[in-house]
Amino acid sequence: RSAAATFVRVNAALLIGALWTVPAGVAIGFSPRLARIAQPLAQIAASVPATALFPVILLFFVRMPHGMELAAMVLMLLGTQWYILFNVIAGAMAIPTDLKEASTIFRFSSWERWRHMILPGIFPYLITGLLTASGGAWNASIIAEYFHFQGKILSTTGLGSTISRASDHGRFDLLL
């Protein structure tokens, strides 16, 4: 049950991350002007450890229904979305100019351009970003699902919670 809860949380964070990073990454990768502005800003944002923001996130979500579950997913998202974004940017930049020009000459619609050029072009990079982000999300679950906050332990069902709780109580048999 714990592994399933974390699995759902990790995949939801990856999906939410991909929903905004794919179009943003393609836009940045296709526009050198936008890349000069957006890439340094994204690198600065990515350099802030998501775990450093977690207490602030908890302050916001802790009083809401299912607040810990939402906070855990937000932490996972903050820690993983950058892997997806930077890989998609690299993939978009790697699409040959010839293909971009050919799609313009053949008057591809936006949908055709995405379906026949952009998505196939960024696919290997997107998979790499999602795999890397997935590992980060699973690791983040250890903090995201079980956290000491204001003298209390806040937790939600998940593998990270099980690992942290077992560590707190010296349950090495469970950790093993």
WOMOCOR-V318215 format. One record per backbone hydrogen bond with DSSP energy under -1.0 kcal/mol. NH is the residue of the N-H (numbers start at 1). CO is the residue of the C=O. Records with the same first field share a line. If there is no record, write none. Layout:
NH: CO / CO
//
This chain:
5: 1
6: 2
7: 3
8: 4
9: 5
10: 6
11: 7
12: 8
13: 9
14: 10
15: 11
16: 12
17: 13
18: 14
19: 15
20: 16
21: 17
22: 18
24: 20
25: 21
26: 22
27: 23
28: 24
29: 25
30: 26
31: 27
35: 31
36: 32
38: 34
39: 35
41: 37
42: 38
43: 39
44: 40
45: 41
46: 42
47: 43
52: 49
57: 53
58: 54
59: 55
60: 56
61: 57
62: 58
64: 61
67: 64
70: 66
71: 67
72: 68
73: 69
74: 70
75: 71
76: 72
77: 73
78: 74
79: 75
80: 76
81: 77
84: 80
85: 81
86: 82
87: 83
88: 84
89: 85
90: 86
91: 87
92: 88
93: 89
94: 90
100: 96
101: 97
102: 98
103: 99
104: 100
105: 101
106: 102
107: 104
108: 103
113: 109
114: 110
115: 111
116: 112
117: 113
118: 113
119: 114
121: 117
122: 118
123: 119
126: 122
127: 123
128: 124
129: 125
130: 126
131: 127
132: 128
133: 129
134: 130
135: 131
136: 132
137: 133
138: 134
139: 135
140: 136
141: 137
142: 139
144: 140
145: 141
147: 154
149: 152
152: 149
154: 147
156: 145
159: 2
162: 158
163: 159
164: 160
165: 161
166: 162
167: 163
168: 164
169: 165
170: 167
171: 166
172: 170
175: 171
176: 172
//
